[in-house]
Amino acid sequence: MSEHTNPAFQKMLLDVPVRVEIVLGEVRMTMEELMALTPGEVLTLEKQTNEPVDIYVSGKLIARGKLVVADGELGVTLTEIVDARALN
């Protein structure tokens, strides 16, 4: 039996914490512009509202999705799993 089919190994993997980041967009600015920001100011992102968001797990792009609102909370629906081999 390989490690990957070992139930104890699979359970152990399920308990490993990972960092998930959803990137809505980016904005580039100088340090001077950053320091001049005031509360409530709106930053224009380099993505349109209908473009997919990028989903990173532990710093690696793994999927794309679209923003959704469910029960008053913001979430993401996966629309594409990224093939890491195609990115290299």
C-alpha positions as CSV (number, residue, x, y, z in Angstrom):
1,M,0.0,0.0,0.0
2,S,1.4,3.4,-0.9
3,E,1.4,6.4,1.4
4,H,-1.2,8.2,-0.7
5,T,-3.8,5.5,-0.1
6,N,-3.0,5.1,3.6
7,P,-6.1,6.5,5.5
8,A,-3.9,7.7,8.4
9,F,-1.7,9.6,6.0
10,Q,-4.8,11.2,4.3
11,K,-6.2,12.2,7.7
12,M,-2.9,13.8,8.7
13,L,-2.9,15.8,5.4
14,L,-6.4,17.1,6.1
15,D,-5.1,18.6,9.4
16,V,-2.3,20.6,7.8
17,P,-3.1,24.3,7.8
18,V,-2.7,26.2,4.5
19,R,-3.0,29.8,3.7
20,V,-5.6,30.6,1.0
21,E,-5.5,34.0,-0.7
22,I,-8.1,35.4,-3.1
23,V,-6.7,38.1,-5.2
24,L,-9.4,40.5,-6.4
25,G,-6.9,42.7,-8.3
26,E,-3.9,44.9,-8.0
27,V,-3.0,48.5,-8.0
28,R,0.5,50.0,-8.5
29,M,1.4,53.2,-6.8
30,T,4.4,55.0,-5.5
31,M,5.2,55.1,-1.8
32,E,4.3,58.8,-1.8
33,E,0.8,57.9,-3.1
34,L,0.4,55.1,-0.6
35,M,1.3,57.4,2.3
36,A,-1.2,60.0,1.1
37,L,-4.2,57.6,1.3
38,T,-7.0,58.6,3.6
39,P,-9.7,56.5,5.2
40,G,-12.6,55.8,2.8
41,E,-10.5,56.5,-0.3
42,V,-11.3,54.2,-3.2
43,L,-8.5,52.5,-5.2
44,T,-9.1,51.5,-8.8
45,L,-8.0,47.9,-9.4
46,E,-6.4,46.7,-12.6
47,K,-9.3,44.1,-13.1
48,Q,-12.9,44.6,-14.1
49,T,-15.7,43.4,-11.8
50,N,-16.6,40.6,-14.2
51,E,-13.1,39.1,-14.4
52,P,-12.3,36.0,-12.4
53,V,-10.3,36.3,-9.2
54,D,-7.1,34.3,-8.6
55,I,-7.0,31.7,-5.8
56,Y,-3.7,31.0,-4.2
57,V,-2.9,28.2,-1.8
58,S,0.3,28.5,0.1
59,G,1.5,31.1,-2.4
60,K,0.8,29.0,-5.5
61,L,-2.0,29.8,-8.1
62,I,-4.3,26.8,-8.0
63,A,-7.6,28.0,-9.3
64,R,-9.7,30.9,-10.5
65,G,-13.2,31.8,-9.5
66,K,-16.0,34.4,-9.4
67,L,-17.2,36.4,-6.4
68,V,-20.6,35.5,-5.0
69,V,-22.7,36.7,-2.1
70,A,-24.3,34.0,0.0
71,D,-26.4,34.7,3.1
72,G,-24.9,38.2,3.2
73,E,-21.3,37.0,3.1
74,L,-18.8,37.4,0.3
75,G,-17.5,34.1,-1.1
76,V,-15.9,32.6,-4.2
77,T,-17.2,29.9,-6.6
78,L,-14.4,27.9,-8.3
79,T,-14.7,28.2,-12.1
80,E,-11.3,26.8,-13.2
81,I,-8.5,24.6,-11.7
82,V,-5.2,25.9,-12.9
83,D,-2.7,23.4,-14.4
84,A,0.6,24.4,-12.8
85,R,2.5,22.7,-15.6
86,A,1.0,25.1,-18.1
87,L,2.3,28.1,-16.1
88,N,5.9,27.1,-16.3
